[in-house]
Amino acid sequence: MWATRDKQHLWHPFTQMKEWLNSDPIIIQKGRGNWLIDVEGKRYLDGVSSLWTNVHGHHHPKINRAIKKQLDLIAHSTFLGLSHTIAVEFAAELMKWVPSHLSRLFYSDNGSTAVEIGTKIAFQYWQQQGNPSLRNKTKFIAFSNAYHGDTLGAVSLGGMDLFHRIYDPLLFKPIRLPFPYPLQEKRSVEESEAAALAQLEATLKQQGHDIAGLVIEPLMQGAAGMVHSTHHFLQQVRSLTHQYQVLLIADEVATGFGRTGAMFACQKAGINPDILCIAKGISGGYLPLAATLTTETIFEAFLGEHSDHKTFFHGHTYTANPLACAAGLASLQIFEKEKTLSQLEPKIKQLRDGLCAIADLEWVAEVRQEGFMVGIELGGFDPTERMGAKVCQAAIDKGVFLRPLGDVIVLMPPLSITENELNLLLETTKTCIISSCGHQVKK
Ligand SMILES: Cc1ncc(COP(=O)(O)O)c(C=O)c1O
């Protein structure tokens, strides 16, 4: 009944609806801990944290309580011309967790807007400099295979042909540079990163005076298929962007809130971005919320008289939604009280150990892991086989919800996953790769 009603009116994201209409979709009714439960009562381990958002598990009593408490106060009040207590409280708490040189926070409500805001702030920052030559800084550097969201500004920065090609006439054009992908390039990590850095340096040398910012997904390019870069690579990107006065915009929408094993990937890699974009895990994965953080220097460039037109003219109706802020605050309190990050360390090791057996499978080209973000790239299949989707469907049939990125199987469980559940995730993934790939002919 639910499936029929769904198919009557709904249009799902990133979904070929013809296939959907012919399928028997799973309809989720509730979540408990690390499990999703459908209308038939069937349970699915949430192997991708409900699209990389859930942090401490579903139906967490502390987060539930915080949202209910806030609901008794107010569900929503505008942030244009007013403030509210929970947004102030959450921002103050969040400041304790983000890189310490970032001191200003601009709220929004999803990852795409967090990145668009970062981009607009970087652009406007240079336009408001006293030195006229700095106002030439209008261009952006973005990387191959980058994904920063689906609104047009974010799509302009994105570099995923399949998703973005059709919108090309609508987009602004960043300078596109290669992100290291050693497996695809058939090079060592060192060679691939050195080549990317050489190209970045040459570009900055030539055009740095025209470049406002560089947008990067630190440590893991998520939607590209969990494509990994080293700390060294990021440190070099930071150092070069410093040298050429280019603002570094770190898109930590996917990597933030513990996914890499540190609160933020930038901290793990030892770099200080000028602008940090966060969303997804910010509310523990409960409600839509995002934030763009900047240094005080950037913020100060927007101060002036009203008539100076230095205001940042940007805002969304549900900016800083109080219920979402309450969830975010409760999530940070759990991080602190339950020592989520230190509890994660043995689980990251367990994941690493379990992945060795998967990496050895003949159908696996490479396994990439950064903390709790994992990409298992299958090798040698024609893309039309959609082998990634087949493996994930087999896992779903066994009660583990996975969603692939092409032929990359993504594992990104909630940080709260238990040892037994992690074993189940690893074991099911392995079994399903064997059962799905085992009787397919390779290219
Ligand atoms: C790195 C990155 N940036 C931005 C986004 C867009 O976030 P949202 O879907 O909340 O707009 C995503 C979503 O997956 C992402 O992974």
The ligand as an ORCA input file, in Angstrom:
! r2SCAN-3c Opt
* xyz 0 1
  C      31.362     16.944     -0.031
  C      29.922     17.312     -0.207
  N      29.596     18.604     -0.357
  C      28.316     18.991     -0.489
  C      27.298     18.065     -0.508
  C      25.877     18.515     -0.685
  O      25.177     18.401      0.496
  P      23.561     18.447      0.492
  O      23.122     17.181     -0.178
  O      23.208     18.515      1.925
  O      23.167     19.667     -0.274
  C      27.594     16.717     -0.347
  C      26.523     15.700     -0.348
  O      26.747     14.529     -0.435
  C      28.948     16.320     -0.199
  O      29.300     15.044     -0.067
*
